[in-house]
């Protein structure tokens, strides 16, 4: 399933229930670009929480800018 952020926001519980029911992954888009993937955890899995999320430190993400950088660097000193 593919859904935009806006539609997901309005109907999140419905989509989460579909993922649980169908076992199908959900791709969330922002301006038609995939940004998130929601996957079901297998019901019959005997795994612990730590086993289920053991690969969390291996997740990949895109960082477009340094979130700790100063915003004032962009401003002309004459405008401050």
C-alpha positions as a printed NumPy array, in Angstrom:
array([[  0.   ,   0.   ,   0.   ],
       [  1.105,   3.545,  -0.701],
       [ -0.333,   6.611,   1.028],
       [  0.559,  10.278,   1.298],
       [  1.395,  11.857,   4.646],
       [ -1.773,  13.953,   4.539],
       [ -4.08 ,  11.012,   3.939],
       [ -2.264,   8.936,   6.545],
       [ -2.643,  11.718,   9.106],
       [ -6.405,  11.771,   8.61 ],
       [ -6.839,   7.98 ,   8.586],
       [ -3.827,   6.568,  10.419],
       [ -5.673,   4.03 ,  12.574],
       [ -7.427,   2.643,   9.495],
       [ -4.12 ,   2.189,   7.649],
       [ -2.405,   0.632,  10.649],
       [ -5.25 ,  -1.86 ,  10.961],
       [ -4.893,  -2.715,   7.25 ],
       [ -1.175,  -3.387,   7.759],
       [ -1.981,  -5.678,  10.696],
       [ -4.762,  -7.441,   8.802],
       [ -3.116,  -7.879,   5.396],
       [  0.516,  -8.174,   6.598],
       [  1.367,  -5.838,   3.71 ],
       [  3.906,  -3.043,   4.137],
       [  2.809,   0.58 ,   3.942],
       [  4.861,   3.161,   2.069],
       [  4.295,   6.782,   3.117],
       [  5.055,   9.538,   0.629],
       [  5.735,  13.253,   0.852],
       [  5.165,  15.076,  -2.448],
       [  5.12 ,  11.659,  -4.156],
       [  8.549,  10.757,  -2.77 ],
       [  8.688,   7.686,  -0.477],
       [  9.822,   8.743,   2.992],
       [  8.677,   5.996,   5.405],
       [  7.975,   2.285,   5.382],
       [  5.697,   0.667,   7.956],
       [  6.06 ,  -3.102,   8.179],
       [  4.096,  -5.586,  10.267],
       [  5.708,  -7.653,  13.002],
       [  4.799, -11.3  ,  12.57 ],
       [  2.104, -12.35 ,  15.046],
       [  3.528, -15.791,  15.692],
       [  6.975, -14.441,  16.315],
       [  8.402, -15.534,  19.651],
       [ 11.036, -12.823,  19.433],
       [ 11.642, -10.386,  22.251],
       [ 11.491,  -6.607,  21.804],
       [ 15.267,  -6.454,  21.709],
       [ 15.35 ,  -9.106,  18.952],
       [ 12.677,  -7.325,  16.928],
       [ 14.495,  -3.989,  17.076],
       [ 18.056,  -5.332,  17.097],
       [ 18.799,  -3.88 ,  13.661],
       [ 17.549,  -0.394,  14.617],
       [ 21.134,   0.846,  14.856],
       [ 21.636,  -0.232,  11.234],
       [ 18.74 ,   1.839,   9.866],
       [ 19.656,   4.305,   7.165],
       [ 18.457,   7.871,   7.021],
       [ 19.172,  10.941,   4.964],
       [ 20.413,  14.066,   6.65 ],
       [ 20.122,  17.112,   4.44 ],
       [ 21.744,  19.623,   6.776],
       [ 23.512,  19.863,  10.065],
       [ 20.715,  20.382,  12.586],
       [ 23.168,  21.857,  15.085],
       [ 24.457,  24.541,  12.74 ],
       [ 23.692,  28.149,  13.528],
       [ 20.883,  29.733,  11.559],
       [ 22.379,  33.205,  12.013],
       [ 25.246,  32.378,   9.668],
       [ 22.891,  32.905,   6.734],
       [ 22.044,  36.496,   7.674],
       [ 23.907,  39.537,   6.501],
       [ 25.463,  41.342,   9.493],
       [ 23.818,  44.598,   8.341],
       [ 20.37 ,  43.095,   8.845],
       [ 20.945,  42.084,  12.477]])
